[in-house]
Amino acid sequence: MLSFVETIKEGGRKGRLIVVVAGIGLLIAVIYQLATRLNLNTAYSVGEIIDSLHGVEVYYNGGVNNVEERNTSEDGYNLGLRYQCVEFVKRYYYERFGHKMPDTFGHAKDFFDLTVQHGNLNTKRGLLQFRNQGNTPPNIGDIVVYSPSLFNPYGHVAIVSMIDIENATLEIIQQNAGPFSPSRERYPLIFMPQGQWYVENNRILGWLRKE
């Protein structure tokens, strides 16, 4: 059994260790935030067009946490912060469908409302909501919503750009994927025996669609 003095010393060592670990964690967080605001890929400049879908452009944003000014339409609709992922999907729906979301704010993760039943209306976005691994397959033009991750607490959104049923593949187009990441990615699209459709990516919550 430790004596009183030994207990105090042991507590002091543990306290110092906690402080050191917390300091290292804070330093890593600061370095990450700074690094992800920089354009590390000199092949592109922030604001450069790198892709498009149905005439709606995808712009390069450099570091994923780089934030430019807010983009609004001519009639004052809030499209989001240039050139974040949210800004692209809202601009795509506004320019292609004339759609304005009732709730014009929120991070990417906020686009998927976990309280909304599969196939029902997400009233904040004014769009039908379908869950990944539900009985409704994604369509071209749907908004795909990703959950947050360890280094991305805000989530992510993209647009379905291609579906290849024969090869069981789905393609998405995205903005602000990172300085060295492509604007398009493909995932396996699986039709399960129970009649469910599953986009094989464990961060994809589901998709939204104009009614």
C-alpha positions in Angstrom: 0.0 0.0 0.0 1.4 3.4 -0.9 2.1 5.9 1.8 0.6 9.3 1.8 3.7 10.9 0.4 4.1 8.3 -2.3 0.4 8.8 -3.2 1.0 12.5 -3.6 4.0 11.9 -5.8 2.2 9.3 -7.9 -0.7 11.7 -8.4 1.7 14.4 -9.4 3.3 12.1 -12.0 -0.1 11.2 -13.5 -1.1 14.9 -13.5 2.0 15.9 -15.4 1.4 13.0 -17.9 -2.1 14.2 -18.5 -0.9 17.7 -19.1 1.8 16.5 -21.6 -0.7 14.3 -23.5 -3.2 17.2 -23.6 -0.5 19.5 -24.8 0.6 17.1 -27.6 -3.1 16.7 -28.6 -3.6 20.4 -28.8 -0.4 20.9 -30.8 -1.5 18.2 -33.3 -4.9 19.9 -33.6 -3.3 23.3 -34.3 -0.9 21.9 -36.9 -3.8 20.1 -38.6 -6.0 23.2 -38.7 -3.1 25.3 -40.2 -2.1 22.6 -42.7 -5.6 22.1 -44.0 -6.0 25.8 -44.7 -3.1 25.9 -47.0 -3.0 25.1 -50.7 -0.4 22.3 -50.8 -1.0 21.5 -54.5 0.5 24.2 -56.6 -0.9 22.6 -59.8 -4.2 24.4 -59.0 -5.2 27.7 -57.6 -8.1 28.3 -55.2 -11.2 29.1 -57.3 -10.0 27.3 -60.4 -12.7 25.2 -62.2 -11.7 21.5 -62.1 -14.9 19.7 -63.1 -18.6 20.1 -63.9 -21.8 18.2 -64.0 -24.8 19.3 -66.1 -23.2 22.7 -66.6 -22.6 23.3 -62.9 -18.9 23.8 -62.1 -16.7 22.3 -59.4 -14.1 24.7 -58.0 -10.8 23.9 -56.4 -10.5 24.9 -52.7 -7.0 23.9 -51.7 -7.0 22.8 -48.1 -10.3 21.3 -46.9 -10.6 23.9 -44.1 -9.9 26.8 -46.4 -12.9 29.2 -46.2 -13.6 32.0 -48.7 -16.4 34.5 -48.7 -20.1 33.4 -48.7 -21.7 32.8 -52.1 -25.2 34.1 -52.7 -27.4 34.0 -55.7 -28.7 37.2 -57.4 -31.9 36.9 -55.5 -30.1 36.6 -52.2 -30.3 32.9 -51.6 -27.5 31.6 -49.4 -25.5 29.0 -51.5 -22.8 28.5 -48.8 -19.1 29.3 -48.3 -16.9 29.2 -51.4 -15.6 26.6 -52.2 -16.8 24.1 -49.7 -18.7 20.9 -50.5 -22.0 22.3 -49.3 -21.7 25.3 -51.6 -21.4 23.0 -54.7 -24.4 20.8 -53.9 -26.7 23.8 -53.0 -25.5 25.6 -56.2 -26.1 22.5 -58.2 -29.7 22.2 -57.0 -30.3 25.9 -57.4 -28.9 26.2 -60.9 -30.3 22.9 -62.2 -33.6 22.6 -60.4 -34.3 26.1 -59.1 -34.4 24.5 -55.7 -34.0 26.6 -52.5 -33.5 24.7 -49.2 -35.8 26.0 -46.5 -32.9 25.9 -44.0 -30.1 27.6 -45.8 -27.4 27.0 -43.2 -25.7 24.0 -41.6 -22.7 21.8 -42.1 -22.7 18.8 -44.5 -23.6 16.4 -41.7 -26.8 18.4 -41.0 -28.2 17.6 -44.5 -29.2 14.1 -43.3 -31.9 14.1 -40.6 -31.7 10.9 -38.6 -35.3 11.5 -37.3 -36.8 11.4 -40.9 -38.1 8.0 -42.0 -36.8 6.4 -45.2 -38.6 8.0 -48.2 -40.1 10.9 -46.3 -39.6 14.6 -46.7 -36.6 16.2 -45.0 -38.3 19.6 -44.3 -35.1 21.5 -43.6 -33.8 20.7 -47.1 -37.1 20.4 -48.9 -36.0 17.1 -50.3 -37.0 13.4 -50.0 -34.6 11.4 -47.9 -33.5 7.8 -48.4 -31.2 5.8 -46.2 -28.2 3.8 -47.4 -29.2 0.1 -47.3 -32.8 1.0 -47.9 -35.2 -0.2 -50.7 -34.7 2.9 -52.9 -31.6 3.0 -55.2 -29.8 6.3 -55.7 -30.4 8.3 -58.9 -28.1 10.6 -60.9 -28.4 14.1 -59.3 -29.1 12.8 -55.8 -27.2 14.5 -52.9 -25.1 11.9 -51.1 -24.5 12.7 -47.4 -21.5 11.4 -45.4 -21.2 11.2 -41.7 -18.4 13.0 -39.8 -15.0 11.3 -39.3 -12.1 11.7 -36.9 -10.4 14.5 -38.9 -13.6 15.8 -40.5 -16.2 16.7 -37.8 -18.4 18.5 -40.4 -19.3 15.6 -42.7 -19.3 15.8 -46.5 -21.8 16.0 -49.3 -21.5 15.2 -53.0 -23.7 14.6 -56.1 -24.4 11.2 -57.8 -22.9 11.7 -61.3 -23.1 8.2 -62.8 -24.7 4.8 -62.0 -23.5 1.7 -63.8 -25.9 -1.1 -63.0 -24.2 -3.6 -65.2 -20.9 -3.1 -63.3 -22.6 -2.4 -60.0 -20.9 0.9 -59.6 -21.9 4.4 -58.5 -19.8 7.6 -59.2 -20.0 10.8 -57.2 -18.7 14.3 -58.0 -17.6 16.5 -55.2 -16.1 19.8 -54.3 -13.4 20.3 -51.6 -12.2 16.7 -51.4 -8.7 17.9 -50.6 -5.7 19.3 -52.5 -4.6 15.9 -53.9 -8.0 14.1 -54.0 -10.0 13.7 -57.2 -13.3 15.5 -57.9 -14.9 12.1 -58.7 -14.9 8.8 -56.8 -16.6 5.4 -57.4 -18.1 2.9 -55.0 -19.6 -0.5 -55.4 -23.4 -0.4 -55.6 -24.8 -3.6 -54.1 -28.3 -4.9 -54.5 -28.8 -7.1 -51.4 -31.0 -10.3 -51.3 -33.5 -8.5 -49.0 -34.2 -5.9 -51.7 -32.0 -3.2 -50.2 -29.5 -1.0 -52.1 -26.2 -0.4 -50.4 -23.4 2.0 -51.5 -20.3 0.4 -50.1 -18.9 3.2 -48.0 -19.5 3.1 -44.3 -19.7 6.9 -44.0 -22.5 7.3 -46.5 -25.7 7.8 -44.5 -28.0 8.1 -47.5 -29.2 10.5 -50.3 -31.6 13.3 -50.8 -33.7 13.9 -53.9 -36.0 16.5 -55.3 -39.6 15.3 -55.2 
